[in-house]
Amino acid sequence: MAKKYDGRNLRLVRVLARYAAYTRYHVTYSSGRLTISGIMNVPTTPGPHPALVLNHGYIDPAVYTNGRGLMREQDYLARRGYVVLHTDYRNHAQSTDDPRAELNLRLGYTEDVINAVLALRTSQYVDPERIGLLGRSMGGGITYNVLVAQPGLVKAGVVFAPVSSDTVDNFNRWTRDERPVATAIVRAYGEPARNPTFWRNVSPVNFFDRVTEPVLIHHGTSDSTCPISWSRETLAALKAAGKDATMYTYPGEEHAFGPAWPTSMARTVAFLKQHGV
């Protein structure tokens, strides 16, 4: 929250593909001292366009490739007139490596997304007043982080099958059994039960009073990766803080979404347009 951000140097490095509806570029931008890679889809219709920064879920950085993770969404949204910037995050694809990323609880990914929005604002193709966020799974948690760290940065946030807004839940579910990463984290910050102040301060749920943007949550009832109870708790916390939050649940849908995906995307575009994105 206290950091100063200076996302800049958005560069369209090369064309990856040309379609009737949009052109797909390999891009880079600056996030602090790091260079972050990604892809950007630019509609062929006249701009400036509304835009979305897409925050992908966890994919092992060792196998991750440029633009991977939200391919359906990238295409769908570009065909509906959005400039789409999908960030690779630090340590992914052609982005600069950050050896402390895991020890820092991947909060650097949040910085990379904030800087992506700032860099995107400088693009000739983008209306800087009409930018939103869309995140899936881990990227949903990053979206929550951005909304509490930099209120007013974007116009709206959408999350699909997100992780918990309580970082302790996520640590216990995925990181605790990952040695030696978990050992280093506990050594640095203490167990959640022994140092609750630290863990409370890295959990966005405790700062929902800062959120100024409407939030839309999509979650399937059969999600075995991120329990739907997490989203229900997040929704309740947002509403308790007096925020504009909506949640759609999808009976039988699993983490990746299948039959209900088109419905979820139609609802997403309607939500974004309602809120000026």
ROKOLPA-733288 format. One record per residue (C-alpha): x, y, z. Coordinates in steps of 0.5 Angstrom, whole numbers, padded with zeros to 4 digits, always signed. Example, Ala and Ser with C-alpha at 12.3 -4.5 7.8 and 13.67 -1.06 7.14 Angstrom:
2
+0025-0009+0016;+0027-0002+0014;
This chain:
277
+0000+0000+0000;+0006+0005+0002;+0010+0003-0005;+0010+0008-0010;+0009+0005-0017;+0012+0007-0024;+0009+0002-0029;+0012+0004-0036;+0016+0003-0042;+0010-0002-0045;+0013-0004-0052;+0010-0008-0057;+0016-0013-0059;+0013-0017-0064;+0007-0019-0068;+0005-0026-0065;-0002-0027-0070;-0006-0023-0074;-0014-0024-0074;-0020-0021-0077;-0022-0018-0070;-0015-0017-0067;-0008-0017-0067;-0004-0021-0062;+0003-0018-0059;+0009-0020-0055;+0010-0015-0050;+0014-0012-0045;+0014-0007-0039;+0017-0004-0033;+0015-0006-0026;+0020-0003-0022;+0027-0005-0024;+0024-0011-0027;+0022-0012-0034;+0016-0016-0035;+0013-0020-0041;+0006-0022-0043;+0002-0021-0049;-0003-0016-0051;-0009-0017-0056;-0011-0010-0059;-0018-0010-0063;-0018-0008-0070;-0024-0003-0069;-0022+0004-0068;-0020+0006-0061;-0018+0008-0056;-0021+0002-0053;-0023-0001-0046;-0018-0005-0043;-0017-0011-0038;-0011-0014-0035;-0011-0021-0034;-0008-0025-0028;-0007-0032-0029;-0007-0038-0024;-0001-0042-0021;+0003-0045-0027;+0010-0048-0025;+0014-0042-0028;+0019-0048-0030;+0014-0050-0035;+0010-0043-0036;+0010-0040-0043;+0009-0033-0045;+0001-0031-0045;-0001-0038-0042;-0007-0039-0037;-0013-0035-0040;-0013-0037-0047;-0020-0037-0048;-0021-0031-0044;-0016-0027-0048;-0019-0029-0055;-0027-0028-0052;-0025-0021-0049;-0021-0018-0055;-0027-0020-0060;-0031-0016-0056;-0027-0010-0056;-0022-0010-0051;-0015-0009-0051;-0013-0015-0047;-0006-0015-0043;-0004-0021-0040;+0002-0021-0035;+0007-0026-0035;+0009-0024-0028;+0016-0024-0025;+0020-0031-0026;+0015-0033-0031;+0017-0033-0039;+0021-0028-0041;+0020-0024-0035;+0026-0022-0030;+0028-0027-0025;+0026-0025-0017;+0030-0030-0013;+0026-0027-0007;+0019-0028-0010;+0017-0034-0006;+0020-0032+0001;+0016-0025-0001;+0009-0029-0001;+0009-0028-0009;+0007-0021-0007;+0011-0018-0013;+0006-0021-0017;+0001-0016-0015;+0007-0010-0016;+0007-0013-0023;+0000-0012-0024;-0001-0005-0021;+0005-0003-0026;+0002-0007-0032;-0005-0002-0031;+0000+0004-0030;+0004+0002-0037;-0003+0000-0040;-0005+0007-0039;+0000+0010-0043;-0002+0006-0049;-0005+0010-0056;-0010+0004-0056;-0013+0005-0049;-0018+0009-0046;-0014+0010-0039;-0020+0011-0035;-0024+0005-0037;-0019-0001-0035;-0021-0007-0031;-0018-0013-0028;-0020-0020-0029;-0016-0026-0025;-0017-0033-0024;-0015-0038-0018;-0008-0035-0016;-0010-0029-0020;-0016-0028-0017;-0012-0027-0010;-0008-0022-0014;-0014-0018-0016;-0016-0018-0009;-0009-0015-0007;-0009-0010-0012;-0016-0007-0010;-0014-0006-0003;-0007-0004-0004;-0009+0001-0010;-0016+0003-0009;-0018+0007-0015;-0013+0004-0020;-0018+0001-0024;-0026+0001-0025;-0028-0006-0023;-0025-0013-0021;-0027-0020-0024;-0025-0026-0021;-0026-0034-0023;-0025-0039-0018;-0021-0035-0013;-0016-0037-0008;-0018-0035-0001;-0018-0027+0001;-0014-0030+0008;-0007-0031+0006;-0007-0037+0012;-0012-0041+0008;-0007-0041+0002;-0001-0042+0006;-0004-0048+0009;-0007-0051+0003;-0001-0051-0002;+0005-0048+0001;+0006-0051+0008;+0008-0058+0005;+0013-0055+0000;+0020-0056+0003;+0024-0052+0004;+0020-0046+0002;+0015-0047+0008;+0021-0047+0012;+0024-0041+0010;+0017-0037+0010;+0016-0039+0017;+0023-0038+0019;+0022-0031+0017;+0015-0029+0019;+0013-0034+0024;+0007-0039+0024;+0001-0036+0023;-0001-0038+0030;+0005-0035+0033;+0005-0028+0029;-0002-0027+0027;+0000-0019+0026;+0004-0021+0020;-0001-0026+0017;-0007-0021+0018;-0003-0016+0015;-0002-0020+0008;-0009-0022+0008;-0013-0017+0003;-0019-0019+0007;-0017-0015+0013;-0017-0009+0008;-0023-0009+0005;-0025-0003+0008;-0020+0000+0002;-0024-0002-0004;-0027+0003-0008;-0029-0002-0014;-0035-0006-0016;-0033-0014-0015;-0036-0020-0019;-0034-0027-0017;-0035-0033-0021;-0035-0040-0017;-0037-0047-0019;-0040-0051-0013;-0036-0057-0015;-0029-0054-0015;-0024-0058-0011;-0018-0054-0012;-0021-0047-0009;-0027-0049-0004;-0033-0045-0006;-0033-0043+0002;-0027-0039+0001;-0031-0034-0004;-0037-0034+0000;-0033-0032+0006;-0030-0026+0001;-0037-0024-0001;-0039-0024+0006;-0033-0020+0008;-0034-0015+0002;-0041-0014+0004;-0040-0013+0011;-0035-0007+0009;-0041-0004+0005;-0038-0006-0002;-0041-0007-0008;-0040-0015-0009;-0044-0020-0013;-0043-0027-0013;-0045-0032-0018;-0045-0040-0017;-0045-0045-0022;-0048-0052-0020;-0043-0058-0022;-0038-0053-0025;-0030-0055-0023;-0024-0050-0022;-0023-0049-0030;-0030-0048-0032;-0033-0052-0037;-0041-0052-0040;-0042-0045-0036;-0036-0042-0038;-0040-0038-0044;-0045-0036-0039;-0040-0033-0034;-0036-0029-0039;-0043-0026-0042;-0044-0024-0035;-0037-0021-0034;-0038-0017-0040;-0045-0014-0038;-0042-0013-0031;-0036-0009-0034;-0040-0005-0039;-0045-0003-0033;-0039+0000-0029;-0036+0003-0035;-0030-0002-0037;
